[in-house]
Amino acid sequence: MHSSGFVTHRGGCHCGAVAFEVDAPARPQVSDCNCSICRMTGFLHLIVPKERFRLLRGEADLVEYRFKTGTARHLFCGRCGIKSFYVPRSHPDGISVHLRCLDPATLEGYDVKPFDGANWEAARGTLAD
């Protein structure tokens, strides 16, 4: 464990083309968003500042998708289609890591907080900065 209370988690896509590390608590709080894309993919958001995220490999394999405002940069592995992380609309200077794409060996569990992304404008104020 780092002196900051964080551990280094490793994660990536299904096929292994994309791999990353993220420094976060061993038992993080994640957001379960009900917007159209998160609801369909079961994405559990672990949002961190960019400096706590390191892409180890796969940048060339990432495919970007944007919709509505175009602020969020949804990044998918072009080989297996998994979105293991992306740049969220709520935190354009951060990274949202998909908790389910982390190696469970460093996780001591997690706590889930619902987020009403289907009503994003009204719910924005409930997100932690």
VENDAJO-V193973 format. One record per run of one state. SS is the DSSP state (~ for helix, > for strand, _ for the rest). FROM is the first residue (numbers start at 1). LEN is the number of residues. If there is no record, write none. Layout:
ss-><SS/SS>
from-><FROM/FROM>
len-><LEN/LEN>
This chain:
ss-><_/>/_/>/_/>/_/~/_/>/~/>/_/~/>/_/>/_/>/_/>/~/>/_/~/_/>/_/~/_>
from-><1/7/13/19/25/28/34/36/42/44/50/53/58/59/62/66/73/78/85/88/94/99/102/103/104/107/110/116/117/127>
len-><6/6/6/6/3/6/2/6/2/6/3/5/1/3/4/7/5/7/3/6/5/3/1/1/3/3/6/1/10/3>
